[in-house]
Amino acid sequence: MRSNGNRGRLSVVLSVVVLVAVISATAASGGLSPGGSFVDDDGNIHEGNIEAIKDVGITKGCNPPLNDRYCPSDSITRGQMAAFLVRALGLPATLTDAFNDDTGSVFEANINSLAVAGISKGCNPPEND
């Protein structure tokens, strides 16, 4: 049974890798034109990829509500990564509250969706709450 769970998580990870590869290849081939969405990625080596993940709805920007910046040099939080993964995988919303340390976070719903999908388990074993 444990191996089935690991296989499921591996399947999700591989799906994300394939999605990123397809998006990157599309951006590199000129299928998605770089520029225009964010004012702070112009000339960045990753501009095409940044614009590609914006075009498919994975990222929205880093300065809501305007979201005209990507902040390519900033680190991201687990909540932001949860949002990227939920959008990339099209995971459904859930009513489950999986963790007690994300209450009130703008990313709480995304974090909970990852937990219900078995992608995230928490950071304080064995409770993982």
CYANA upper distance limits for C-alpha pairs under 8 A (distance plus 0.5 A):
  1 MET  CA      5 GLY  CA      7.21
  2 ARG  CA      6 ASN  CA      6.89
  3 SER  CA      7 ARG  CA      6.48
  4 ASN  CA      8 GLY  CA      6.63
  5 GLY  CA      9 ARG  CA      6.79
  5 GLY  CA    118 GLY  CA      8.22
  6 ASN  CA     10 LEU  CA      6.53
  7 ARG  CA     11 SER  CA      6.51
  8 GLY  CA     12 VAL  CA      6.88
  9 ARG  CA     13 VAL  CA      6.75
  9 ARG  CA    118 GLY  CA      7.37
  9 ARG  CA    119 ILE  CA      6.42
 10 LEU  CA     14 LEU  CA      6.55
 11 SER  CA     15 SER  CA      6.57
 12 VAL  CA     16 VAL  CA      6.81
 12 VAL  CA    119 ILE  CA      8.18
 13 VAL  CA     17 VAL  CA      6.78
 14 LEU  CA     18 VAL  CA      6.63
 15 SER  CA     19 LEU  CA      6.59
 16 VAL  CA     20 VAL  CA      6.62
 16 VAL  CA     85 LEU  CA      8.23
 16 VAL  CA     88 ALA  CA      7.70
 16 VAL  CA     89 LEU  CA      7.74
 17 VAL  CA     21 ALA  CA      6.63
 18 VAL  CA     22 VAL  CA      6.62
 19 LEU  CA     23 ILE  CA      6.65
 19 LEU  CA     88 ALA  CA      8.24
 20 VAL  CA     24 SER  CA      6.47
 21 ALA  CA     25 ALA  CA      6.52
 22 VAL  CA     26 THR  CA      6.59
 23 ILE  CA     27 ALA  CA      6.67
 23 ILE  CA     49 ASN  CA      7.63
 23 ILE  CA     52 ALA  CA      6.63
 23 ILE  CA     53 ILE  CA      7.58
 24 SER  CA     28 ALA  CA      6.54
 24 SER  CA     48 GLY  CA      8.11
 24 SER  CA     49 ASN  CA      6.04
 24 SER  CA     52 ALA  CA      7.68
 25 ALA  CA     29 SER  CA      6.52
 26 THR  CA     30 GLY  CA      6.96
 26 THR  CA     31 GLY  CA      5.62
 26 THR  CA     32 LEU  CA      6.78
 26 THR  CA     52 ALA  CA      8.32
 27 ALA  CA     31 GLY  CA      6.15
 27 ALA  CA     32 LEU  CA      5.38
 27 ALA  CA     33 SER  CA      7.27
 27 ALA  CA     34 PRO  CA      7.92
 27 ALA  CA     48 GLY  CA      5.83
 27 ALA  CA     49 ASN  CA      6.53
 27 ALA  CA     51 GLU  CA      8.43
 27 ALA  CA     52 ALA  CA      6.44
 28 ALA  CA     32 LEU  CA      8.45
 28 ALA  CA     48 GLY  CA      7.25
 28 ALA  CA     49 ASN  CA      8.40
 32 LEU  CA     48 GLY  CA      8.00
 32 LEU  CA     51 GLU  CA      8.08
 32 LEU  CA     52 ALA  CA      6.70
 32 LEU  CA     55 ASP  CA      8.40
 33 SER  CA     48 GLY  CA      7.49
 33 SER  CA     51 GLU  CA      8.06
 34 PRO  CA     47 GLU  CA      6.61
 34 PRO  CA     48 GLY  CA      5.15
 34 PRO  CA     49 ASN  CA      8.43
 34 PRO  CA     51 GLU  CA      6.06
 34 PRO  CA     52 ALA  CA      8.06
 35 GLY  CA     41 ASP  CA      8.19
 35 GLY  CA     42 ASP  CA      6.88
 35 GLY  CA     47 GLU  CA      7.55
 35 GLY  CA     48 GLY  CA      7.99
 35 GLY  CA     51 GLU  CA      7.19
 37 SER  CA     51 GLU  CA      7.20
 37 SER  CA     54 LYS  CA      8.13
 37 SER  CA     68 ASP  CA      6.92
 37 SER  CA     69 ARG  CA      8.44
 38 PHE  CA     42 ASP  CA      8.14
 38 PHE  CA     51 GLU  CA      8.47
 38 PHE  CA     61 GLY  CA      8.10
 38 PHE  CA     67 ASN  CA      8.19
 38 PHE  CA     68 ASP  CA      5.22
 38 PHE  CA     69 ARG  CA      5.25
 38 PHE  CA     70 TYR  CA      6.48
 39 VAL  CA     68 ASP  CA      6.53
 39 VAL  CA     69 ARG  CA      6.16
 39 VAL  CA     70 TYR  CA      8.38
 40 ASP  CA     69 ARG  CA      6.12
 40 ASP  CA     70 TYR  CA      6.96
 40 ASP  CA     71 CYS  CA      7.18
 40 ASP  CA     72 PRO  CA      8.10
 41 ASP  CA     46 HIS  CA      8.36
 41 ASP  CA     47 GLU  CA      6.13
 41 ASP  CA     50 ILE  CA      8.36
 41 ASP  CA     69 ARG  CA      8.23
 41 ASP  CA     70 TYR  CA      7.36
 41 ASP  CA     71 CYS  CA      8.21
 41 ASP  CA     72 PRO  CA      7.27
 42 ASP  CA     47 GLU  CA      7.00
 43 GLY  CA     47 GLU  CA      7.18
 46 HIS  CA     50 ILE  CA      6.58
 47 GLU  CA     51 GLU  CA      6.57
 48 GLY  CA     52 ALA  CA      6.57
 49 ASN  CA     53 ILE  CA      6.76
 50 ILE  CA     54 LYS  CA      6.79
 50 ILE  CA     70 TYR  CA      8.42
 51 GLU  CA     55 ASP  CA      6.55
 52 ALA  CA     56 VAL  CA      6.95
 53 ILE  CA     57 GLY  CA      6.70
 53 ILE  CA     58 ILE  CA      5.66
 53 ILE  CA     59 THR  CA      6.40
 54 LYS  CA     58 ILE  CA      6.33
 54 LYS  CA     59 THR  CA      5.47
 54 LYS  CA     60 LYS  CA      6.62
 57 GLY  CA     87 ARG  CA      7.30
 57 GLY  CA     88 ALA  CA      8.18
 58 ILE  CA     83 ALA  CA      8.29
 58 ILE  CA     84 PHE  CA      5.77
 58 ILE  CA     85 LEU  CA      8.16
 58 ILE  CA     87 ARG  CA      5.72
 58 ILE  CA     88 ALA  CA      6.01
 59 THR  CA     84 PHE  CA      6.78
 60 LYS  CA     67 ASN  CA      6.95
 60 LYS  CA     70 TYR  CA      8.41
 61 GLY  CA     67 ASN  CA      4.99
 61 GLY  CA     68 ASP  CA      6.81
 61 GLY  CA     69 ARG  CA      5.95
 61 GLY  CA     70 TYR  CA      5.20
 61 GLY  CA     71 CYS  CA      8.20
 62 CYS  CA     67 ASN  CA      6.28
 62 CYS  CA     68 ASP  CA      8.25
 62 CYS  CA     69 ARG  CA      6.23
 62 CYS  CA     70 TYR  CA      5.74
 62 CYS  CA     71 CYS  CA      6.70
 63 ASN  CA     67 ASN  CA      5.18
 63 ASN  CA     68 ASP  CA      7.43
 63 ASN  CA     69 ARG  CA      6.67
 63 ASN  CA     70 TYR  CA      8.28
 76 ILE  CA     80 GLN  CA      6.47
 76 ILE  CA     81 MET  CA      7.22
 77 THR  CA     81 MET  CA      6.81
 78 ARG  CA     82 ALA  CA      6.48
 79 GLY  CA     83 ALA  CA      6.79
 79 GLY  CA    105 SER  CA      8.45
 79 GLY  CA    107 PHE  CA      5.53
 79 GLY  CA    108 GLU  CA      7.69
 79 GLY  CA    110 ASN  CA      7.70
 79 GLY  CA    111 ILE  CA      6.81
 80 GLN  CA     84 PHE  CA      6.85
 80 GLN  CA    107 PHE  CA      7.34
 81 MET  CA     85 LEU  CA      6.69
 82 ALA  CA     86 VAL  CA      6.52
 82 ALA  CA    107 PHE  CA      7.79
 82 ALA  CA    110 ASN  CA      5.98
 82 ALA  CA    111 ILE  CA      5.95
 82 ALA  CA    114 LEU  CA      7.34
 83 ALA  CA     87 ARG  CA      6.59
 83 ALA  CA    107 PHE  CA      7.12
 83 ALA  CA    110 ASN  CA      5.84
 83 ALA  CA    111 ILE  CA      7.98
 84 PHE  CA     88 ALA  CA      6.52
 85 LEU  CA     89 LEU  CA      6.43
 85 LEU  CA    114 LEU  CA      8.48
 86 VAL  CA     90 GLY  CA      6.13
 86 VAL  CA     91 LEU  CA      5.62
 86 VAL  CA     92 PRO  CA      8.43
 86 VAL  CA    110 ASN  CA      6.66
 86 VAL  CA    113 SER  CA      7.64
 86 VAL  CA    114 LEU  CA      7.43
 87 ARG  CA     91 LEU  CA      7.37
 91 LEU  CA    113 SER  CA      7.14
 91 LEU  CA    114 LEU  CA      8.27
 91 LEU  CA    117 ALA  CA      8.30
 92 PRO  CA    113 SER  CA      7.21
 93 ALA  CA    109 ALA  CA      7.25
 93 ALA  CA    110 ASN  CA      8.01
 93 ALA  CA    113 SER  CA      6.37
 94 THR  CA    109 ALA  CA      7.64
 94 THR  CA    112 ASN  CA      7.36
 94 THR  CA    113 SER  CA      6.37
 94 THR  CA    116 VAL  CA      8.05
 96 THR  CA    112 ASN  CA      7.03
 96 THR  CA    116 VAL  CA      7.95
 97 ASP  CA    112 ASN  CA      6.56
 98 ALA  CA    112 ASN  CA      5.98
 98 ALA  CA    115 ALA  CA      6.93
 98 ALA  CA    116 VAL  CA      8.14
 98 ALA  CA    129 ASP  CA      7.06
 99 PHE  CA    103 THR  CA      8.34
 99 PHE  CA    112 ASN  CA      7.91
 99 PHE  CA    122 GLY  CA      7.89
 99 PHE  CA    128 ASN  CA      7.85
 99 PHE  CA    129 ASP  CA      4.96
100 ASN  CA    129 ASP  CA      6.24
101 ASP  CA    129 ASP  CA      8.05
102 ASP  CA    107 PHE  CA      8.37
102 ASP  CA    108 GLU  CA      6.19
103 THR  CA    108 GLU  CA      7.03
104 GLY  CA    108 GLU  CA      7.37
107 PHE  CA    111 ILE  CA      6.73
108 GLU  CA    112 ASN  CA      6.64
109 ALA  CA    113 SER  CA      6.66
110 ASN  CA    114 LEU  CA      6.89
111 ILE  CA    115 ALA  CA      6.91
111 ILE  CA    120 SER  CA      8.31
112 ASN  CA    116 VAL  CA      6.71
113 SER  CA    117 ALA  CA      6.67
114 LEU  CA    118 GLY  CA      6.79
114 LEU  CA    119 ILE  CA      5.69
114 LEU  CA    120 SER  CA      6.02
115 ALA  CA    119 ILE  CA      6.25
115 ALA  CA    120 SER  CA      5.20
115 ALA  CA    121 LYS  CA      6.46
121 LYS  CA    128 ASN  CA      6.66
122 GLY  CA    128 ASN  CA      4.95
122 GLY  CA    129 ASP  CA      6.81
123 CYS  CA    128 ASN  CA      6.26
123 CYS  CA    129 ASP  CA      8.38
124 ASN  CA    128 ASN  CA      5.32
124 ASN  CA    129 ASP  CA      7.59
